[in-house]
Amino acid sequence: MSHLSFVNTYSYQTPSVSNDIPQASVSTQITKPAPSSHRIIQAVSQDGTATLGSQTTINIQRTANTSIKRSSAMLRFRIDVAVPIVAGAATTFQFANNLRGASSCIQRLTLSSNSTELEKFDYYSDYHSTMVLHGTTTDYVYEVKNYELASNVFLCPINVATSTKTIYVSIPLCSGLLNSDQDYPLYLAPLTLQIGWAPSLLGVISEAGAAGSSCTNLTFNEISLVYESIEHNIEFLNAQKQLVAQGNLFNMGYHSAFSLIKSSEANLLYTIGCGKVSVNGILYQNYPTLALGASGYRHSKENTQTDCIVSVDGVPINSFGPMNMQHWATSVYAEMRRVFGSSYDSDNSSYNATITMITGDSVVSGTYFTDIFLGGMSLRRTDEAGFVFPGTPVSNLLVQLNSTPAAGDTTMFHILFSAVASFDGQGMVVRTS
């Protein structure tokens, strides 16, 4: 699973994986589980307390007979929210990204193995919100809201001895590597996670309360990655060792993305260098300028779009008429859904979705048009299972976006692609694509 909506949809097995590695390791193709045992593991960061703008590292060492079960990893941490003590006053607050979840605390997420970078999200909070809100079912969104305490409004202490509100959260990570159709092979290679915390309170929390009671700081403690560990039997390990000793590689396919941000313009013309062998689609959203305090939530809005044209290496991929939100809002939405491979998915209701937010001293609801807008174009060539690279080879994307942005608005682009990481017998990443 990556991009969250692709669970059990694609089987990313390269020919070398299908032919050179025992059937027991190709988990999407076996008819019964390989003999193994199962445990829940907590990998704890040794970095101690993290502050806004700092970085936390979690190292998971190479383990002789172990894999990380796919779609099982969660980032767990404690948030301490500091507010001044004001007699008779209180602050209500909530997390301020599009999802209204604790993922707003994370700016960057990087996954690497033996110093080779496998995934990097420079705007993780925005990417996480986008994938959960638009790339999953309504039931999954509600589950994530429970994990992240999203869409809840928290009350900070009133006139008490301590002014710290403590919150415990678990965040399912939107990582293609950890949500692949294959389990991550710790028996071959270690894994390192680096979490870059948000640099300031801006965009992390939205609050409303009496004068002088505003939040002053956030700190993060008890940071760990919790995942399910599969411990393989000796026959499986011996077969793997024999294969890699013969010079074969273990190939792991996954979906991922990278994100870019640019100042909005009425006639935005933006060239994006991709250099990817399989781009599945491009998504875009518009963000207004943020301010701390009430209504300081990060929300994606529709900017009276009149057209959007995407070209791949000089060739336009859509030429069926203006992508105009005034007359063709449903078409804009349907094209965005096509990126997720589910234009007609009745379980996904983000078009009619509402989210909870603080405005002034009130809690109100936002909609697809005003608060969780997302546009996009699909570049996927096939939806057939078994293809390693279902997308389009792209050197450069050219996006022409015509709209009426407000002063200070920014436009964010998410480029979704497929990749393969190849590991040798020493656990080194010998190539990624």
N, C-alpha and C positions, 0 to 999 in steps of 0.2 A: 504494500500500500504506500503510495506516495501521491502527493497532491490530495490525499485523503479520500477522494471519491473513486479511486481506481482499485479498490480492494477486490481481489479475485477476478479482475477483468483481464489483466495481461500476464503472460508468463514470459519473463525475460531470461531465456536460456540461449546462450550462444552455442554454436555447434560444438565448441571445445568442452563446454560444460555438459552438454547432453551426452557426448560420446566418451569423454575422458574421465568423468567423475562418477562414482557409483550412484546408482539410482537412489540409494538411501540419503544422499546429500541434496538431491534435487527435490526439495520438499513439496513443490507444487505439482509434481507428477507422480508421486507414489500413491499406492492404494491403501497403505496402512503405515502408521508411524514406525520409524526405525527404532530399535531397542535403545532406550535412553532413560535417564532420570531427569528430574525437574526441580528447580529451586527458585526462590525469589531472592535476588541479590541487591544489596544497597552499596553502590560505589560512592564513597564520601569524599568530598573535596578537602584537601589539607590546607587550603588558603585562609581559613578562618572567616572572620566577618568581612563582608563585601559592602562597599559604599557606592553611591551614585558615581558613575564614570569609571569604576574599577573593573577588573577582569577576574573571573574565577575559572580555574582549570580542574577538570576531573579526568584522572588517568585510570583506564581500565587495562590492566596488564594482560599480555598474552597468556592464555590458560590452556594447558595441554589437551584437554578433552571437551572444550566448552564452546558453545555458540550463544549469541544473544538472540533470543526468540524475536522474530519480526513483530512489529506493531505492539511491543510490550513495554517500551521505555517511557518513563515519566520523570520529569525534573521536579524534585521536591525541595522546598525551602521555606524558611520563616521570614516574614516581613515585619519589621518594627517601624511603626509610623509615629513620628514625633510631632507633637503639637504643644504650644504654650498652655500653661494652666491659667484659665480665665474664669473668675468666679461667675457661676451661673451661665456660662457660655459653652457651646459645644460646636464641633465641626462634623458635618456629615460629608462623606466622600465615597467615591467609587473609582475603580480603575478606568483609565481614560482612552484606551485604544478603541477601534471600531467594535470589537467584541465585548468591550467593557470587562476584560479579564486581566488577570495578573501577568499575562504575557506582555503587557505594556511595560513591565519593568526591564525587559530584555531588548537591547538594541541590536546586538550581533550574536550570531551563533556559528561556530566553526567546528567541523569534525575533520580529524586527520588521523593518519596511521603512520607511525615511524617517520614523522615530520613531513609527510606528503599530504597536502590538503585535498580532501575528498568533497567537502561541501562547505559553502560559506554563504551566510545570509547577513547582509549588511543592514537590512531594515527588517529584522526578524518580527518585531511586534506587528508591523503592518502586513507582512506576508502571512503570519499566523492567523490574524483576524480574517484576512481575505479568504484563505483556504477553508477555514472552519465555517464561516458564514455562507459562502457560496459553493464550496466544493463538497459539502456533506449533506446528510439528511437532517431534517428538523430534530429528530430524536438524538442524533449525535451532538448537535449544537447544544441541546439541553444538558446532555451528559458533561460536555466540556464546561458549561456554565457552572455545574456543580463542582467539578474539579477545581476550577479557577475562582470560584466564588464570584462569577461574573454576574452582571446586572443586579447585584445587590448593593444597597447603600449602607455604609458602615458608620456607626456613631462613635466618635472619639470620646475619651473620658471627660466628664464634667467636674471640675473643681475637686480633683482627687490628688493623692500624694504623688502619683506618677502620671506623666502625660504621654505615655507610650501605648499605642494600640497594637497588639500582636495578632498577626494573621498567618495561618498555615495553609499552603497551597500545594497542589500537584498539577503539573502542566503536561499533557500529552504532547510530545514534541513533533512538529511538522518537518521531519527530516526524511528525505527519500531513502537514505542509507539505512536508517533504523526501521523504515516501513516498507522495505523491499519485499518482493515475493520470495526472497531467500533470507535465511537467518544469517546474521553477521558472524563470520568464522573467527572467533577469538582463538581457536586452536592454531590458526595460521598467523594472525596479526593482532596487535593491540589496537586500542581505540582511545583517542583523546578528544574531549569536549572542552571548548573554550566559550565561556559565556561573557559577553561584554554588556555590562549593566547600563541602563539609560544614563546619559550624562547629567541630567537635571530632572526636576519634578515636572517640567513642561511635557505634556503628553502622557505622563504616567498616571496621575490622579486628577480628578475633577472634584471640586469641593464647594460647599456652601455653608456659611455659618456666621456667627457674630464676629464683629471686628476684633482683630488681635488673636483669633483662634485658628488661624490658617496653619496648615502643615508646614513644618520647617525642614524635615529631613526624612529619608528612608534608609534603612540598613537591612542587609540580608544575611541570614545565618542558617546553620544546619543544612547546607546545600549538598544535595546528593542526586545521583541518577539511580532510580530503582527500575530494575528490569527482570524479566524471567530468563533464567539460565537453563539451557539444555545441555546435559552432560552425556556425551556419546559413549557407546560401548567400545571395547577394544578392537572388535572386528572392523568397525567403521574407521577408526583412527589408523589402523594398519593399512587399510585399503587406500586412504588418503595419502599416507606417507609414501606408499609405493608409487602412486601416480605422480606426486610432485617430485619424487626422486628421479623420475624418468623425464623431467623437464616440462611437465604439463603445468598449466596455470589454472588457478581457480578464478573464474570470472563472475563478478557480481553485478547484476544490472539493477538500476534504480532510476526513479524520476527525481529531478531536482529543479532548482530555479535560481536566478539571480535578479536583483532588483536595482533600479536606477531612479533617480529623482531629478526633476528639472523645473525651473521656473515656468509657470503657465503663461501662455501667450494666446492671443486671439486666433492666430494662424500658426500653430506650432508645427515646425518641420524638424524632426529629430532623427538622426542616423545613429543606430545602435550597433556596435560591433559585437557580433556573436561568436563566430568561429566554432559553431557546434554542428555535429553531424546529424542531430535529430532534435529540432525545435518543435515542440508540440503546440505552442500558442503564445500569444502575447496578451496580457491583461493591463488595464490602465485605470487609474482613479485620481480624483482631484481633491486636494486638501487645502482648507483655508488656513490663514495665519492663526496660531494658537496664543492664548494668554493664560496665565495662571489664575486660579480661583474658579468661581462659578462659571459654568459653560465652557470650561477649559478642556473639553473632551475632543479627541481626534476623530473627525468624521469625514467620510468621503461623500462629496456632493456632486450633483449633476450641474454642469456649467452651461446650460442652454446649448448643447452640442448641435452643430448643423451638419457635420460630416466627419468621418474617420476613414482614411485610406491607408492600408498597410501594403508595402512592397517588399519582396524578398529578392535581394540582389538585382534590383532594378525592375522586377516584374510585379505589377499590382496583383494581389490575391483576391481583392473584392472590387467588383465593378458593377454592382447591381442597383446602383442609385444611392442617393444621399442617406447616410446614417444619421438621420435627423431625429432628435429626441422629442421635438414638438409633435411630429406626425407619426414617427416610427419607433416609439419607445419600446414597444414589444419586440421589434426586430433587433434593436440594439441589445436588449436583454437576451434574446434567443441566441444571438451570435456569441455573446459572452458564455452562455451555458454550453455552447458547442465546444468551447475550449476544454471544458470538463468532461466532454463525451456524454452529456446528459441533457440535451436540448429539451427533451420531453419527459424528464424525470418528475413524476407526480409527487415524489417524496420530498423534493426540494422546493421550498416555498420562499426563497429569499426575495422574490419580487414583491411579495405581500408581507414580508417579515417586518416586525417592529423590534426596536431595541430600547432599553431603558436608559435614561440619562438624567443628569442634574441640570436644570436650567434655573438660575437664580436660586431660590429656596424651594423649588418644586421638582418633582420627579415626573418626567413626561416621556413620550414615546417618539422615536424617529423612524423613518421609512427608507425604502430602497433609494428613492429619489433624493432625499435630503441628507441622509446620514450613512448609508452603506452602498452608495452607487459603485458599480464596477462595469466597465466595458471590456471588450476583447475580441480577438479574431483567432480562429483555430488554424493551425498549420499541420495538423495530423493527417498523414496520408492513408493510414489504415487503422482499423479497430480490431483486426484479427489477432487472436492470441498466438503467442509464439514468436512474434517479431521483436527483435532486440531493439530496433530503432523505428518506431512507428511514425516519427515526425519527419520534417523536411530539413535537408542540409542547408544551413544558412551561414553566409559570411557576414552580411550586413542586412539589418532591417531598417526600412525608412518608414516613419510614421508621420502622417499628416493629420493633425487633429484641429478642427475648427470649432471654436466655442466662444463664450463670453465670460472669461474668468474675472474675478475681483482682484484688486491690487494685493499683492503678497501671496496669491495662491500658488501652489506647486502641483505638478503632475507626477505621479509615480507609475513606473512601468515594471511589471513582473514578467520575465521571460522564462517560460517553462520548457524544460528539455529532458531528454533521456540520456543516460550515461552508463558506462561499464567500467568498473575498477577491476584490474587483474592483479592477483597476488601470486608470488612465487613460493617455493618451498621454505624460504627463510622468512616469509611473512612480509617481504618488501613489496610495495606497490610498484609494479614495473611499468604500468601505463594506465591512464584514465582517458575516457573519451566523452 
